[in-house]
């Protein structure tokens, strides 16, 4: 079983559109949306939810007012300002447990807190595992790990040979949780100064975890000069640049129609995505 993880140093590079297209081209796979803070792969794949379960993040503190002697120690120790007038704010509490362990009256307990939901769905392209955090919730790295684990369980049980993971943007905790154990990490970037800067940052993260990386430049023809700089950077770092997808209005039209671009139109972008997939197959094998 192989896992392809698709990430980007910044949002808006076309990562999810590419993941949706690869979902069509690849066979015998499980699809995963690990961008749990803003999951949207399901918009292209039209899934039918088969299973749904709650996701519990870190527990939240609750103060028993009858047992509390109002010594104010919890308010002094809370670094997040979550305790006021001996009441804990669910939105501000990070679940660190400092107040729980420090309370001399044992008036504080930690209770389970539902932070989101995890879904196992079916699509015409294969199973899809995805999730959604609640409003203002954190712990997305923990949810990413839960989503990936569920996808691996499905792949092992039903004999799928590939997992395609649409990862989160950036270099934070959700991305770190998404990288471990990946066979190939495809980094999608765009030919802008910010795109190149964030590409360098995320590649340093991938290098830290000693994962095999490849790069794809989306809408490369909007700035050939910046694309050449990205090519030179990848050459210096000995990182494979395996795809340059041109700007194609058909991609936006496919998103509006809620279908992967390779099904909507066989234009320039679709053809290059097919070539990109051929290169990925070589890397995965």
C-alpha positions as CSV (number, residue, x, y, z in Angstrom):
1,X,0.0,0.0,0.0
2,X,1.3,3.4,-1.0
3,X,0.3,6.9,0.1
4,X,0.5,10.0,-2.0
5,X,0.1,13.2,0.0
6,X,-0.6,16.5,-1.8
7,X,0.2,19.7,0.1
8,X,1.0,23.3,-0.6
9,X,2.9,26.0,1.3
10,X,-0.1,28.3,1.0
11,X,-3.8,28.1,0.3
12,X,-5.3,28.7,-3.2
13,X,-2.7,27.0,-5.3
14,X,-5.2,24.5,-6.8
15,X,-4.2,21.6,-4.6
16,X,-7.7,20.3,-4.1
17,X,-8.6,20.6,-7.8
18,X,-5.5,18.5,-8.6
19,X,-6.4,15.9,-5.9
20,X,-9.9,15.6,-7.4
21,X,-8.5,15.1,-10.9
22,X,-6.1,12.4,-9.6
23,X,-9.0,10.7,-7.9
24,X,-10.4,10.1,-11.4
25,X,-7.1,8.9,-12.9
26,X,-6.0,6.6,-10.2
27,X,-7.5,3.1,-9.6
28,X,-7.8,0.9,-6.5
29,X,-7.4,3.8,-4.0
30,X,-8.9,5.4,-0.9
31,X,-9.3,9.2,-1.0
32,X,-8.6,11.3,2.0
33,X,-9.3,15.0,2.8
34,X,-7.0,16.1,5.6
35,X,-7.7,19.8,5.2
36,X,-10.1,19.4,8.2
37,X,-10.2,23.2,8.9
38,X,-11.7,23.9,5.5
39,X,-12.5,20.5,3.9
40,X,-13.8,20.9,0.3
41,X,-12.7,17.8,-1.7
42,X,-16.2,16.5,-1.2
43,X,-17.5,19.4,-3.4
44,X,-15.8,17.8,-6.4
45,X,-16.5,14.1,-5.6
46,X,-20.2,14.3,-4.6
47,X,-19.9,11.7,-1.8
48,X,-22.6,9.8,-0.1
49,X,-22.0,9.5,3.7
50,X,-21.9,5.9,4.9
51,X,-20.6,6.4,8.4
52,X,-20.4,9.4,10.7
53,X,-18.9,9.6,14.1
54,X,-18.0,12.3,16.6
55,X,-14.4,13.4,17.1
56,X,-13.3,14.3,20.6
57,X,-10.4,16.8,21.0
58,X,-8.6,17.6,24.2
59,X,-11.0,17.6,27.3
60,X,-12.2,20.9,28.7
61,X,-12.0,22.0,32.3
62,X,-15.2,22.4,34.3
63,X,-15.4,24.0,37.8
64,X,-17.7,22.5,40.4
65,X,-18.9,25.8,42.1
66,X,-20.2,23.9,45.2
67,X,-16.8,22.4,45.9
68,X,-14.8,25.5,44.8
69,X,-13.4,27.7,47.7
70,X,-12.6,30.5,45.2
71,X,-8.9,30.7,46.0
72,X,-8.3,32.1,42.5
73,X,-5.3,29.9,41.9
74,X,-6.8,28.6,38.7
75,X,-7.3,32.1,37.3
76,X,-3.7,33.0,38.1
77,X,-2.3,29.9,36.4
78,X,-4.4,29.8,33.3
79,X,-2.2,31.2,30.5
80,X,-5.1,31.5,28.1
81,X,-7.4,33.6,30.2
82,X,-10.1,31.0,30.0
83,X,-11.3,31.2,33.6
84,X,-13.2,34.3,34.8
85,X,-15.4,34.5,37.8
86,X,-14.7,30.8,38.4
87,X,-16.3,29.8,35.2
88,X,-14.4,28.2,32.3
89,X,-14.9,29.4,28.7
90,X,-15.1,26.5,26.3
91,X,-13.9,28.6,23.4
92,X,-10.8,29.8,25.3
93,X,-9.9,26.6,27.2
94,X,-7.1,24.7,25.5
95,X,-7.5,21.6,27.6
96,X,-4.0,21.7,29.0
97,X,-5.1,20.5,32.5
98,X,-3.0,22.9,34.6
99,X,-5.9,24.1,36.6
100,X,-7.1,20.5,37.1
101,X,-3.8,19.4,38.6
102,X,-3.2,22.6,40.6
103,X,-6.6,23.0,42.3
104,X,-6.2,22.3,46.0
105,X,-9.9,21.6,46.5
106,X,-10.3,19.1,43.6
107,X,-13.1,21.3,42.3
108,X,-12.1,21.0,38.7
109,X,-12.6,18.1,36.4
110,X,-11.8,17.5,32.8
111,X,-14.7,16.4,30.6
112,X,-14.8,15.1,27.0
113,X,-15.4,17.7,24.4
114,X,-16.7,17.1,20.9
115,X,-14.6,19.1,18.5
116,X,-15.9,17.9,15.1
117,X,-17.1,14.9,13.1
118,X,-15.4,12.3,11.0
119,X,-17.1,10.8,7.9
120,X,-16.6,7.7,5.8
121,X,-18.3,8.2,2.4
122,X,-18.6,6.5,-0.9
123,X,-18.0,8.1,-4.3
124,X,-17.9,6.9,-7.9
125,X,-14.1,7.0,-7.6
126,X,-13.7,5.1,-4.4
127,X,-14.1,5.5,-0.6
128,X,-13.5,9.0,0.8
129,X,-12.6,9.7,4.4
130,X,-13.0,13.3,5.5
131,X,-13.8,15.4,8.5
132,X,-15.0,18.8,9.7
133,X,-13.9,20.7,12.8
134,X,-16.5,22.6,14.8
135,X,-16.5,26.4,14.8
136,X,-13.5,27.9,16.5
137,X,-12.1,24.5,17.4
138,X,-8.5,23.5,17.5
139,X,-6.6,20.2,17.7
140,X,-6.8,19.8,13.9
141,X,-3.5,17.8,13.9
142,X,-5.1,15.2,16.1
143,X,-8.1,15.0,13.7
144,X,-5.8,14.7,10.7
145,X,-4.1,11.7,12.4
146,X,-7.5,10.2,13.0
147,X,-8.6,10.6,9.4
148,X,-5.4,9.1,8.0
149,X,-5.6,6.2,10.4
150,X,-9.2,5.4,9.4
151,X,-8.2,5.6,5.7
152,X,-5.4,3.1,6.3
153,X,-7.7,0.7,8.1
154,X,-10.1,0.8,5.1
155,X,-7.3,0.3,2.6
156,X,-5.9,-2.7,4.6
157,X,-9.3,-4.3,5.2
158,X,-10.6,-3.9,1.6
159,X,-7.3,-4.4,-0.3
160,X,-6.7,-1.0,-1.8
161,X,-3.2,-0.4,-3.0
162,X,-3.1,3.4,-2.9
163,X,-4.2,6.3,-0.6
164,X,-4.4,9.8,-2.1
165,X,-4.4,12.4,0.6
166,X,-5.5,16.0,0.0
167,X,-3.4,17.7,2.7
168,X,-3.8,21.1,4.5
169,X,-1.8,24.1,3.4
170,X,1.0,25.7,5.3
171,X,3.6,24.2,7.6
172,X,1.8,23.9,10.9
173,X,0.6,21.0,13.0
174,X,-2.0,19.6,10.5
175,X,0.7,19.4,7.8
176,X,3.1,17.7,10.1
177,X,0.5,15.2,11.1
178,X,-0.2,14.6,7.4
179,X,3.4,13.8,6.4
180,X,4.5,10.9,8.5
181,X,4.8,7.7,6.6
182,X,4.0,9.1,3.1
183,X,5.6,7.5,0.1
184,X,5.5,10.6,-2.1
185,X,4.7,14.2,-1.1
186,X,3.5,16.3,-4.0
187,X,3.9,20.0,-3.3
188,X,1.7,22.3,-5.5
189,X,2.8,25.8,-5.9
190,X,2.2,28.8,-8.1
191,X,4.6,31.1,-10.0
192,X,4.5,34.1,-7.6
193,X,6.9,35.4,-5.1
194,X,4.7,34.3,-2.2
195,X,4.3,30.9,-3.9
196,X,8.0,30.4,-4.2
197,X,8.7,31.5,-0.6
198,X,6.1,29.1,0.8
199,X,7.3,26.3,-1.5
200,X,10.8,26.7,0.0
201,X,9.4,26.6,3.6
202,X,7.3,23.5,3.0
203,X,10.1,21.7,1.2
204,X,12.3,22.2,4.3
205,X,9.6,20.6,6.4
206,X,9.4,17.6,4.0
207,X,13.1,17.3,4.0
208,X,13.1,17.3,7.8
209,X,10.9,14.3,7.8
210,X,13.0,12.6,5.1
211,X,10.1,12.1,2.8
212,X,10.3,11.8,-1.0
213,X,9.2,15.1,-2.5
214,X,8.0,16.3,-6.0
215,X,6.8,19.7,-7.2
216,X,4.1,20.8,-9.5
217,X,3.7,24.4,-10.7
218,X,0.1,25.4,-11.3
219,X,-0.8,28.2,-13.8
220,X,2.9,28.3,-14.7
221,X,2.4,30.3,-17.9
222,X,1.1,33.3,-15.9
223,X,4.7,34.1,-14.9
224,X,7.3,32.1,-16.9
225,X,10.1,34.0,-15.2
226,X,9.0,33.0,-11.7
227,X,8.5,29.4,-13.0
228,X,12.1,29.4,-14.2
229,X,13.3,30.4,-10.8
230,X,11.3,27.6,-9.2
231,X,12.7,25.2,-11.7
232,X,16.3,26.4,-10.9
233,X,15.6,26.0,-7.2
234,X,14.3,22.5,-7.6
235,X,17.3,21.6,-9.7
236,X,19.7,22.9,-7.1
237,X,17.9,21.0,-4.4
238,X,17.7,17.8,-6.6
239,X,13.9,17.8,-6.2
240,X,11.8,16.5,-9.2
241,X,9.6,19.0,-10.8
242,X,7.2,16.6,-12.4
243,X,4.4,18.9,-13.7
244,X,3.7,22.4,-15.1
245,X,0.0,23.0,-15.4
246,X,-1.0,25.9,-17.7
247,X,-3.7,28.3,-16.8
248,X,-7.0,27.0,-18.2
249,X,-10.5,28.5,-17.7
250,X,-11.9,25.0,-17.9
251,X,-10.6,24.4,-14.3
252,X,-12.8,27.1,-12.8
253,X,-15.7,26.0,-14.9
254,X,-15.2,22.4,-13.6
255,X,-15.2,23.7,-10.0
256,X,-18.5,25.6,-10.7
257,X,-20.0,22.4,-12.0
258,X,-18.6,20.3,-9.1
259,X,-16.7,17.8,-11.2
260,X,-13.0,17.0,-11.5
261,X,-11.4,18.9,-14.4
262,X,-10.3,15.8,-16.3
263,X,-14.0,14.8,-16.7
264,X,-15.1,18.3,-17.7
265,X,-12.7,19.1,-20.4
266,X,-9.7,17.6,-22.1
267,X,-8.0,20.9,-22.5
268,X,-4.4,21.9,-21.8
269,X,-4.7,21.6,-18.0
270,X,-6.4,18.2,-18.2
271,X,-3.7,16.9,-20.5
272,X,-0.9,18.1,-18.3
273,X,-2.5,16.5,-15.2
274,X,-2.6,13.2,-17.0
275,X,1.1,13.5,-17.7
276,X,1.7,14.5,-14.1
277,X,-0.1,11.3,-13.0
278,X,2.1,9.2,-15.2
279,X,5.2,10.7,-13.5
280,X,3.7,10.1,-10.1
281,X,3.0,6.4,-10.9
282,X,6.7,6.0,-11.7
283,X,7.7,7.6,-8.4
284,X,5.2,5.5,-6.4
285,X,6.4,2.3,-8.0
